[in-house]
Amino acid sequence: MFDQRITFALGAVATALTLGCTGNHEASAKSASADMQIAPAPVAGSTASTTTTAAGTSTATVPNPTGASAAVASGAPTSPSASALTPTGSPSDTATVRAPVVVGSHPTPPVLDSLIRGTLAARGLYVYRFGANPRRMKHLIGIADSTEINALIIDVKDEFGLNYVSDDPMVRKNAGTQVKASHLAALVDTIRAHGILPVARIVVFKDSVTARNNPDHTIRKADGTAWHDKKGQTWVNPYANAIWEYNFRVAEDAIKMGFGEIQFDYIRFPEPYKSLPPQVFPEQRGRTKPQVLAEFLTTARKRFAQYGIRTTADVFGLVTSVGGALEVGQQWEPIAKSVDVVLPMTYPSHYPPGSFQLPHPNAAPYDVIHIAVSRARERDAKLGITGEHVRPWLQAFTIGKPPYGPEQLSEQKRGVYDSGYDGWVMWEPGSRYDKFLPALEPTFVSRKKNPPVPRPSNRLE
């Protein structure tokens, strides 16, 4: 049915990827080595201008390190503040010097322009690594064309490495061995042509591939050897400038392909379980965990603003209601001030019994979402942040009882709207959403309550 409604122009996207295991989503260079010795450097006094073509594409002229102009596709205004890639090593070391970021024009219908700018709230579906193939994407685009869905969140880099082939030697080195999406840029242009926002999901610090390839930039034990989590995996060091630069370059690759938003996941430290050795962080220089996470996000946001692209971040659901910082470094206020949108993973199944005075939170999807998201809005208000700044992840999977289906999704959506927001995104590890279609409206209609419905005042303990 959906296939008949799509004029589907994938072009070069003809090779389907083999479907495999699902991904994971938290639950379901000042001392860089020679191979990663790059540090972002600001370009003082730079300016950027935008033009819109008659063909429905939008381009921006953005300064680059060489002083030339780069055509950058975007539907949003650009910032006069820009960052450049400046090598700290020898100019002859081509492995560490990136060419200027040059991006061509991409389809930008008016509705997509609004989504990129953030003037229209996003309602999206997660697309895991192996879902970015022509057959699956044709179906998911069909869902978006026929419902209120207007965004697709696609794995560009997950825990297993890149999901595309990069032309940047520094990035390509850390690609990993997993199968990559074929012709991802062409797929992104197709998504954009349908007026759908393509969002690049980038897993940041839980990156065993980059940790293995760059042992100088990993979390350590006291004896200087690599620290491992309970699954035996190494994590890259969130304090390492080289790791920041690598992830910024991945994001810029995504922007070149036409992604309209950058979404960072695993923007956190690993859990410091008492059964594991203490974690040691080279390059820490007295900075706290919440401080360095905010610095990473603030730097990214300024860097991508020159392309008219917004920066967003996933956080644990508990971050909205816990007053201080979690042990993994996530704290609402520092992160909220550092990004354009925060995406708390407020899955009811992930809250322990008794949370919000609910005996079984998984059986109370409306209450969990309403209380958690309302608390996020209240904390944003104290920071002077308004608008669609909170876009929660909704549970489209089953863990325990009851089984989740259209009824539970509808209740979660109602919780978002009553909290004063229109946007949300759905997580199903294998990107299988058909069973939830009855809960989706045929078109986008603003449902947020203004003023919001007050949450129960005694439910945060």
C-alpha positions in Angstrom: 0.0 0.0 0.0 2.7 2.4 1.0 4.8 1.5 -2.1 2.0 2.7 -4.4 2.1 6.1 -2.8 5.7 6.9 -3.4 7.5 8.2 -6.4 10.7 6.6 -5.3 14.0 7.8 -6.9 16.7 6.0 -5.2 18.9 6.1 -8.3 22.2 4.5 -7.4 20.7 2.9 -4.3 20.2 -0.5 -5.8 22.0 -2.9 -3.5 20.2 -4.1 -0.4 22.2 -4.7 2.7 21.9 -8.0 4.5 19.7 -7.6 7.6 21.4 -8.5 10.8 21.5 -8.0 14.5 19.9 -4.9 16.1 21.9 -2.0 17.5 21.9 -0.8 21.1 20.6 2.4 22.6 21.7 2.6 26.2 19.5 -0.3 27.0 18.0 -2.5 24.2 44.2 17.4 20.1 46.6 18.8 22.5 48.3 15.5 23.2 47.1 13.6 20.2 49.0 10.8 18.5 50.4 11.4 15.0 47.5 9.7 13.3 44.8 11.9 15.0 46.8 15.1 15.7 44.2 17.7 14.7 42.5 20.3 16.8 39.6 22.6 15.7 40.6 26.2 15.4 38.1 29.1 15.3 38.1 31.4 12.3 37.8 34.9 13.7 35.5 37.4 12.0 34.2 34.9 9.4 30.8 35.3 7.8 28.4 33.1 6.0 25.6 33.8 3.6 22.7 31.7 2.3 20.8 31.6 -1.0 17.8 29.6 -2.1 17.5 28.3 -5.6 14.4 28.0 -7.7 14.8 24.2 -7.7 13.9 24.0 -4.0 17.5 23.5 -2.8 19.3 25.7 -0.3 23.0 26.5 -0.3 25.3 28.5 2.1 28.7 29.9 1.5 30.9 29.0 4.4 34.5 29.9 5.1 37.0 27.1 5.2 40.6 26.7 6.4 42.1 27.6 3.1 40.1 30.8 2.7 38.1 29.4 -0.3 34.3 29.1 -0.2 32.4 25.9 0.4 28.9 25.4 -0.9 26.9 23.9 2.0 23.4 22.7 1.6 21.0 23.7 4.4 17.6 25.1 4.9 18.7 27.1 8.0 20.5 30.4 8.5 24.2 30.1 9.2 26.2 31.5 12.1 28.9 34.1 11.7 31.0 31.9 14.0 32.9 29.1 12.2 35.5 26.5 13.1 38.3 25.3 10.8 40.3 22.1 10.7 43.9 23.2 11.4 46.7 20.6 11.6 49.0 20.7 14.6 51.5 18.4 12.9 53.5 18.7 9.7 51.7 20.1 6.6 53.1 17.2 4.7 51.3 14.7 6.9 48.3 14.3 4.6 46.8 11.7 6.9 46.1 14.4 9.4 45.1 17.3 7.1 41.6 17.3 5.9 40.5 19.0 2.7 38.0 21.9 3.0 34.5 20.7 3.7 32.6 21.2 0.4 28.9 20.3 0.3 26.7 20.5 -2.8 23.0 21.4 -3.0 20.4 19.0 -1.7 16.6 18.9 -2.1 15.0 21.2 0.5 11.2 21.4 0.2 9.6 24.1 2.5 8.5 21.6 5.1 12.1 20.2 5.4 13.4 23.8 5.7 11.1 24.2 8.7 12.3 21.0 10.2 16.0 21.9 9.8 15.4 25.3 11.3 13.5 23.8 14.2 10.3 25.9 13.5 8.4 22.6 13.0 8.7 19.9 15.6 10.1 16.5 14.5 8.3 13.2 15.0 10.6 10.5 13.9 11.5 6.8 13.6 14.9 5.3 14.4 16.6 3.4 11.5 19.3 0.9 12.6 22.4 0.2 10.6 21.0 -2.7 8.6 17.7 -0.9 8.0 19.4 1.7 5.7 18.8 -0.4 2.6 16.5 0.3 -0.4 13.7 -2.1 0.5 13.4 -1.1 4.2 13.8 2.6 3.5 11.2 2.5 0.8 8.7 1.2 3.4 9.8 3.6 6.1 9.5 6.6 3.7 6.1 5.3 2.8 5.1 5.4 6.5 6.3 9.0 6.7 4.5 10.0 3.6 1.2 8.5 4.9 1.4 9.6 8.6 2.5 12.3 10.9 6.1 11.0 10.8 8.5 13.6 9.4 12.0 12.5 10.4 14.2 9.4 10.1 17.1 8.9 12.5 19.7 6.9 10.7 22.8 5.2 12.2 25.8 7.0 10.6 28.2 5.7 13.3 27.2 3.1 15.9 29.1 1.1 18.4 30.5 -1.1 15.6 32.0 1.7 13.5 30.9 3.7 10.5 27.8 3.0 8.3 29.3 4.6 5.2 32.6 4.9 3.4 34.4 8.1 4.1 37.0 9.8 1.9 38.8 11.3 5.0 41.8 9.1 6.0 41.4 9.9 9.6 37.8 8.8 9.6 38.2 5.9 7.3 40.9 4.4 9.6 38.2 3.8 12.2 35.5 2.5 9.9 35.2 -1.0 11.4 34.4 -4.2 9.6 30.6 -4.1 9.6 28.8 -3.9 6.3 28.2 -0.3 5.3 25.1 1.3 3.8 25.3 1.5 0.0 25.1 5.0 -1.6 23.9 6.6 1.6 24.2 10.1 0.2 21.7 9.2 -2.6 19.4 7.7 0.0 19.5 10.9 2.0 18.6 13.0 -1.0 15.6 10.8 -1.6 14.5 11.3 2.0 14.9 15.0 1.7 12.9 15.1 -1.6 10.0 13.6 0.4 10.1 16.5 2.9 11.5 14.2 5.6 14.3 15.3 8.0 17.3 12.9 7.8 19.0 12.9 11.2 22.5 11.5 11.6 22.8 9.4 14.8 26.5 9.3 15.9 27.6 7.1 18.8 30.4 9.0 20.5 32.3 7.6 23.4 31.2 3.9 23.4 33.4 3.2 20.4 35.5 0.1 20.7 36.6 0.3 17.1 38.3 3.7 17.6 39.5 2.6 21.0 41.2 -0.4 19.4 42.8 1.6 16.6 43.9 4.5 18.9 45.0 3.0 22.2 46.5 6.3 23.3 43.0 7.8 23.5 41.2 5.3 25.8 40.1 5.3 29.3 42.8 3.8 31.5 43.3 1.9 34.7 45.6 3.2 37.5 48.5 1.2 36.1 48.1 2.8 32.6 46.6 -0.1 30.8 43.2 0.1 29.1 40.1 0.0 31.2 37.3 -2.4 30.1 33.6 -2.4 30.9 31.6 -5.5 32.1 31.4 -6.7 28.5 35.2 -6.5 28.1 34.9 -3.4 25.8 37.2 -0.4 25.8 35.8 3.1 25.6 37.5 6.1 24.1 38.5 8.9 26.5 35.9 11.8 26.5 38.6 14.2 27.5 40.8 13.5 24.4 40.7 16.3 21.9 41.6 13.9 19.1 38.4 11.9 19.8 36.4 15.0 19.6 37.9 15.9 16.3 37.2 12.4 14.9 33.5 12.6 15.8 33.2 16.2 14.5 34.6 14.9 11.1 32.1 12.1 11.0 29.4 14.6 11.6 30.7 16.9 8.8 30.7 13.9 6.5 27.1 13.4 7.4 26.4 17.1 6.7 28.1 16.8 3.3 25.8 13.9 2.5 22.7 16.1 3.3 21.8 15.1 6.8 19.8 18.0 8.3 20.5 17.3 12.0 23.4 15.8 14.0 22.3 13.6 16.9 25.0 12.4 19.4 24.3 9.3 21.4 26.4 7.7 24.1 27.4 11.2 25.0 28.5 9.9 28.4 31.1 8.0 30.4 30.8 4.2 31.1 29.2 3.1 34.4 31.8 3.1 37.2 30.7 -0.2 38.7 32.4 -0.9 42.0 33.3 -4.4 40.7 35.5 -2.8 38.1 38.8 -0.9 38.5 38.6 2.9 38.8 38.6 4.8 35.6 41.6 7.1 34.9 41.3 9.9 32.3 44.3 11.4 30.6 43.9 15.0 29.5 41.3 15.6 32.3 43.0 18.7 33.6 40.7 19.1 36.5 37.5 19.1 34.5 34.4 17.3 35.8 32.4 14.8 33.7 29.4 17.1 33.2 31.8 19.9 32.3 33.6 18.0 29.5 30.5 16.6 28.0 29.0 20.1 27.8 32.3 21.4 26.3 32.1 18.7 23.6 28.6 19.6 22.8 29.1 23.3 22.8 32.1 23.0 20.5 30.1 20.8 18.1 27.1 23.1 18.1 29.3 26.1 17.2 31.1 24.2 14.6 28.0 22.9 12.8 26.0 26.1 13.1 28.2 27.5 10.3 26.4 25.0 8.0 22.9 25.8 9.4 22.8 22.4 11.1 21.5 21.9 14.6 23.1 19.7 17.2 21.1 17.4 19.5 22.0 14.8 22.1 20.5 11.7 23.7 20.5 11.3 27.5 19.2 8.8 30.0 15.6 9.4 31.0 16.5 9.8 34.6 18.5 12.9 33.8 15.2 14.9 33.6 14.3 14.1 37.2 17.6 13.5 39.1 18.8 16.8 40.5 22.5 16.3 40.2 24.8 14.5 37.7 24.5 10.8 37.1 27.7 8.8 37.6 28.1 8.7 33.8 28.4 12.5 33.7 25.0 13.4 32.3 23.3 16.3 34.1 20.3 18.2 32.6 21.4 21.8 32.9 24.9 21.6 31.4 23.7 19.6 28.5 20.5 21.6 28.0 22.5 24.8 27.6 24.9 23.1 25.1 22.5 21.7 22.4 19.6 22.7 20.3 17.4 19.8 21.4 17.8 17.2 24.2 16.3 13.7 23.6 15.7 12.0 27.0 15.2 8.2 26.7 12.1 8.2 28.9 11.2 4.5 28.2 8.7 3.4 30.9 10.3 -0.1 31.0 13.7 1.5 32.1 12.3 3.0 35.3 12.6 0.8 38.4 9.5 -0.1 40.4 8.4 2.8 42.6 9.7 5.5 40.3 7.4 8.5 40.4 5.5 6.5 43.1 4.3 4.1 40.4 4.4 0.4 41.4 5.0 -0.6 37.8 6.2 2.2 35.6 6.1 0.1 32.5 2.4 -0.3 32.9 1.9 3.5 33.2 3.3 5.0 30.0 1.4 8.2 30.2 2.4 9.0 33.8 6.1 8.2 33.2 6.3 10.4 30.1 4.2 13.2 31.5 6.1 13.5 34.7 9.6 13.0 33.2 9.1 15.4 30.3 7.3 18.0 32.4 10.2 18.0 34.8 12.6 18.7 31.8 10.4 21.6 30.7 10.5 23.1 34.2 14.2 22.9 34.4 14.5 24.4 30.9 12.3 27.3 32.0 14.7 28.1 34.8 17.4 28.4 32.3 15.3 30.6 30.1 15.0 27.9 27.4 11.7 27.7 25.6 10.2 26.1 22.5 10.7 22.6 21.2 13.9 22.0 23.1 12.8 18.6 24.5 12.1 15.7 22.1 11.7 12.4 24.1 12.4 9.0 22.8 9.2 6.8 23.0 9.2 3.1 23.7 8.2 1.0 20.6 9.4 -2.3 22.0 8.4 -4.7 24.7 10.4 -5.4 27.9 8.3 -7.2 30.5 4.6 -6.7 30.9 2.4 -5.4 29.4 3.4 -5.9 25.7 3.7 -2.6 23.9 1.5 -1.8 21.0 -0.6 1.1 19.6 -2.3 1.8 22.9 0.9 2.3 24.8 2.3 4.5 22.1 -0.8 6.6 22.1 -0.5 7.1 25.8 3.2 8.1 25.5 2.3 10.6 22.8 -0.4 12.1 25.0 2.1 12.4 27.8 4.4 14.4 25.5 1.6 16.7 24.3 0.3 17.3 27.9 3.9 18.3 28.9 3.8 21.1 26.3 5.7 19.6 23.4 4.9 18.4 19.9 8.0 16.4 19.0 9.0 12.9 19.8 10.9 10.0 18.2 10.2 6.2 18.4 12.8 3.6 19.2 12.5 0.0 17.9 15.9 -1.7 17.7 15.1 -3.4 14.4 13.2 -0.5 12.9 9.9 -2.6 12.7 7.1 -0.2 13.3 4.1 -1.7 11.5 2.3 -2.8 14.7 2.3 0.8 15.9 0.8 2.3 12.8 -2.7 2.5 14.2 -1.4 5.0 16.8 -0.1 7.4 14.1 -2.2 10.2 12.7 -2.4 10.6 8.9 -0.8 14.0 9.0 1.1 16.2 11.4 -1.2 18.2 13.6 0.0 20.2 16.6 -1.3 18.6 19.8 0.8 20.2 22.5 -1.1 21.8 25.3 -0.6 25.4 26.0 -0.5 25.9 28.9 0.8 22.4 29.7 -1.1 20.0 31.9 0.5 20.3 35.4 2.3 17.1 36.5 1.5 15.7 40.0 3.5 17.8 42.4 4.4 15.0 44.7 5.6 12.4 42.2 9.3 13.0 41.9 10.4 11.1 45.0 
